[in-house]
Amino acid sequence: MFRWEVVDPGPGEAVAPRQRLPWGKTVGLGMQHVVAMFGATFVFPVVMGLDPNLAILFSGLCTVLFLVVCKNMVPSYLGTSAAFVGGVAAIRAAGGDSAAVTGAIMVSGLVLLAIGVFVHLAGARLVHRVLPPAVTGAVVMLIGFNLAPVVASVYWPVDQWTALLTATFLVCAAVLFRGFWGRIAVFLALVFGFVLSWLLDLLSGPITSCGGADCTPEPHSRVSFEGLADAAWFGLPSGTLDDGVPAVHAPSFSLMFVLLVLPGVIALVAENLGHVKAVAEMTGDDLDPYLGRALGADGAATALASLFGGSPTTTYAENIGVMGATRVYSTAAYYVAAAVAILLGLCPKFGVLVGAIPGGVLGGITLVLYGMIALVGAKIWVENGVDFGEPRNLVGLAAGMVAGIGGVALDLGNGFELGGIALGTILVIVYFHAVALRDRRSGTTGPSGTPAGTMVTRVDDGEAKDTP
């Protein structure tokens, strides 16, 4: 499994997953993958209140785990997942600390692992039936839009003008920059905002502000490098998170908090399905036999990282984009990227630098990223031809969407409350299948003439294809 055929492809020729370029070029490609995953992989842990150094370290370790489980046939990098950001915000709003966050995420990882084992043994058809594009699109959308208050109340007030300029730079970079530079727009926006904040400190002095509902505005510098000089160049991640929990910690478990993040599993299933199919299309390989392995490996990786206080993981579209640009699908390059990430994660000085990211910069980046998460749900609808002229799609999803985005809560007594993303996801799944079941029993067909309970999916030749 760890032998790659060394090739020297001509212009336009692809390099397969079990092939590699000479090690010098392979190392260069691996570094490129590190840059592509870098921005989101350490921004999301900061947003969730977890340790970014630990997230970088486990992204490397978990990528190795993923590649081994998938027998080096699915080239992918496992970076920090954004699917749980909304659930984490809900846990912290309910008084949960970082240990409660990682405990809930760990259970979700184990659930995804179980789904992966089931899909590997039974095939992917049942997953498509339970989570059709209409449902997965709705869940991903409500996860993204549920985060809007976090931007408005936590990050944006810290430094609104830096946030606005950072968001503007990110939008312009993503649209105007071509090729590889466009794919690392988040990282470039982070650098831009960091430098801008540093210059504003020099030119105009401290700013008086704070983020959060109960904070008191106080003068402070936008950028603080306190502790950078004292931090070691090499060592295990250490220190304390903002809520007083050690960076490396054991998880704690609460059923209520687990329910708040479980909807993120649906987003991870949708992400992995889409990414595996995208890689299969690019490489020309039949990767359906590896779909269950990919889901299970991602679940195991998330559970492993959370066991030590790390962040949840998922396969990264950014790195799939790098493969699309280079046509090099070698898994050897991903091992190089994983090794570099592990080395960065073992550099405490790097962790202090990441911890110095100004709140205003995070405000600008999350303003765009959270909206993009939500609109990925709409993208799933469009790409799969979900028809909102049919009641099962319009009525079946409506209540869950409003409940999830609006933060509607259901008081179940004894201090147990089900609300937000968790309640919205349950309503989306139950109501959609209830309406679809009625349609199937009555023999109702949609405007397209397809049997009830199917989605109309566009295929490459432009013809419609019915999918259960």
Order of alpha helices (4+ residues) and beta strands (2+ residues): beta-beta-alpha-alpha-beta-alpha-alpha-alpha-alpha-alpha-alpha-alpha-beta-beta-alpha-alpha-alpha-beta-alpha-alpha-alpha-alpha-alpha-beta-beta-alpha-beta-beta
